[in-house]
Amino acid sequence: EAPETTREAPAAPVAPAGAAAPDLAMFQDASFVQSVLGSLPGVDPTDPRVLTPEQAAAGFTELHAAAHAGAASEVNALLEAGAVATALTAQSDSALHLAALGGHANVTRTLLAVAPSLLAETNAGGWTPLMLAAGNGEEECVRVLLAAKLPEGYELERTSPWGQTALHLAAAGHHRE
C-alpha cells in the first residue's frame, strides 16, 4: 500500500516588494483589446462573435453583436445553436433593434421570423425597431418591419417619449422614401 501524500496548493504569485500594482485600465481600452485579440493565431478581432469590452459591459450577447454587425450567417448559426432571440441588452435593445438601426434587412427578416414579438419592444429610450430604422433612413429595414405581421395591440402610430412616430422620425431625418 502506497503512503498517502499531501499536496499543498501552489502559492499565489506575489508582486516583488515595492512593485506597483498592474494597470488594468488598458483592458478597458477597446483598441488595446482588439490589438491583443488580433495578435492571437486564428482569432479575427472583427468576428462578430468577439465582443468588445463596451459591448460586454452593455449586456450584449453574441447574437446582439452579430445582428449589430449585419452578419446574417452568424445570426442564423447562433439561432440554430439556441441563442435567445428575445434577450435584451442593459439598455433594453433586442437584436432586432440593433439590426434595424444598422440597416441590416436580412438579419431583420431572420429575427422577425423567429421572434415577431420583438417588433413591439421598446428600448430604454422608448424607441421601437421601426422608429430606429425610420430615423436612420434605413428604407429596406422599414419595409421589412412594415410588412411583418404586427403583434396584437401594436400600433403603427406608437410614439416615442417625445411624441414622435416612426413617420415623424423619418421626416425629421429628411428620409423621403
C-alpha positions in Angstrom: 0.0 0.0 0.0 1.4 3.4 -1.0 1.8 6.0 1.6 -0.6 9.0 1.3 0.9 12.2 0.1 -0.4 15.6 0.8 0.0 18.2 -1.9 -0.1 21.9 -0.9 -1.7 24.3 -3.2 0.8 26.5 -5.1 1.3 29.8 -3.5 -0.4 32.8 -5.2 2.1 34.9 -7.1 3.2 37.9 -5.1 4.5 41.1 -6.6 8.0 42.0 -5.7 8.4 44.4 -2.8 7.9 47.9 -4.0 6.4 46.9 -7.3 3.4 48.9 -8.5 0.1 47.1 -9.0 -0.6 46.3 -12.7 -2.5 48.9 -14.6 -5.7 47.1 -15.6 -7.2 50.2 -17.3 -5.6 49.1 -20.6 -8.1 46.2 -20.7 -10.9 48.7 -20.9 -9.4 50.2 -24.0 -11.2 48.7 -27.0 -8.3 49.3 -29.3 -5.8 47.6 -27.0 -8.1 44.6 -26.6 -8.7 44.4 -30.4 -4.9 44.5 -31.0 -4.3 41.7 -28.4 -7.0 39.6 -30.0 -5.6 40.3 -33.4 -2.2 39.0 -32.3 -3.6 35.6 -31.3 -3.3 32.9 -34.0 -6.7 32.0 -35.5 -8.6 34.9 -33.9 -10.2 37.5 -36.0 -11.0 40.5 -33.8 -13.6 41.7 -36.4 -15.5 38.4 -36.0 -19.0 39.4 -34.8 -18.7 36.7 -32.1 -15.9 38.6 -30.4 -17.5 41.2 -28.1 -15.7 44.4 -27.4 -15.4 45.5 -23.7 -18.1 48.1 -24.4 -20.5 45.6 -25.8 -19.9 43.1 -22.9 -20.5 45.9 -20.4 -23.7 46.9 -22.2 -25.0 43.4 -21.9 -24.6 42.3 -25.5 -24.7 38.6 -26.3 -23.0 37.1 -29.4 -26.4 37.4 -31.1 -26.6 41.2 -30.4 -23.0 41.6 -31.7 -23.8 39.6 -34.9 -27.0 41.5 -35.5 -25.3 44.8 -35.0 -22.6 43.8 -37.5 -25.2 42.6 -40.0 -23.6 39.1 -40.0 -26.6 37.1 -41.3 -24.8 33.8 -41.4 -23.6 34.2 -37.8 -27.1 35.2 -36.7 -28.5 32.1 -38.3 -25.8 29.9 -36.8 -26.3 31.4 -33.3 -30.1 31.0 -33.5 -29.7 27.3 -34.7 -27.4 26.8 -31.7 -30.1 28.0 -29.3 -29.3 31.7 -28.9 -32.2 33.5 -27.2 -33.6 35.9 -29.8 -35.6 37.9 -27.2 -32.6 38.7 -25.0 -32.2 42.4 -24.2 -29.1 44.5 -23.6 -28.7 46.7 -20.5 -30.4 49.4 -22.5 -33.3 47.0 -23.4 -32.2 46.8 -27.0 -33.1 43.5 -28.7 -31.0 42.1 -31.6 -33.8 43.4 -33.8 -33.3 46.9 -32.5 -29.6 46.7 -33.5 -30.2 45.1 -36.9 -32.9 47.7 -37.8 -30.7 50.5 -36.5 -27.8 49.3 -38.7 -30.0 48.8 -41.8 -29.4 45.0 -41.9 -32.6 43.9 -43.7 -31.7 40.2 -44.0 -30.9 40.0 -40.3 -34.1 41.9 -39.5 -36.1 39.4 -41.6 -34.5 36.4 -39.8 -35.1 37.9 -36.3 -38.7 38.7 -37.1 -39.3 35.1 -38.3 -38.2 33.6 -35.0 -39.4 36.3 -32.6 -42.1 38.6 -34.2 -42.9 40.0 -30.7 -39.7 42.0 -30.9 -41.3 44.4 -33.3 -43.3 45.8 -30.4 -40.4 46.0 -27.9 -39.3 49.5 -26.8 -35.8 50.0 -25.6 -34.8 52.1 -22.5 -35.0 55.2 -24.6 -38.6 54.4 -25.7 -37.7 53.5 -29.3 -39.0 50.6 -31.3 -37.0 48.9 -34.0 -39.3 50.6 -36.6 -38.5 54.0 -35.1 -34.8 53.4 -35.2 -34.8 52.2 -38.8 -37.0 55.1 -39.9 -35.0 57.7 -38.0 -31.8 56.4 -39.6 -33.3 56.3 -43.1 -32.9 52.5 -43.4 -35.5 52.2 -46.1 -35.3 48.4 -46.7 -35.5 47.7 -43.0 -38.5 49.9 -42.7 -40.2 48.0 -45.5 -39.4 44.7 -43.8 -40.7 45.9 -40.5 -43.9 47.3 -42.0 -44.5 44.1 -43.9 -44.3 42.0 -40.8 -47.4 40.6 -39.1 -47.9 43.1 -36.3 -48.2 41.7 -32.8 -51.7 42.1 -31.2 -52.1 45.5 -29.8 -49.2 47.0 -31.7 -50.0 50.4 -33.2 -48.0 51.9 -36.0 -48.7 55.3 -34.6 -46.9 54.4 -31.4 -44.9 57.4 -30.2 -41.6 57.9 -28.6 -41.3 59.6 -25.2 -41.1 62.9 -27.1 -44.3 62.2 -29.0 -42.7 61.2 -32.3 -43.9 58.4 -34.5 -41.7 56.5 -37.0 -43.0 58.7 -39.7 -42.0 61.9 -37.8 -38.5 60.5 -37.2 -38.1 59.7 -40.9 -39.3 63.2 -41.9 -37.0 64.8 -39.3 -34.1 63.0 -40.9 -35.1 64.1 -44.4 -35.7 60.5 -45.4 -38.4 60.8 -48.1 -38.8 57.2 -49.1 
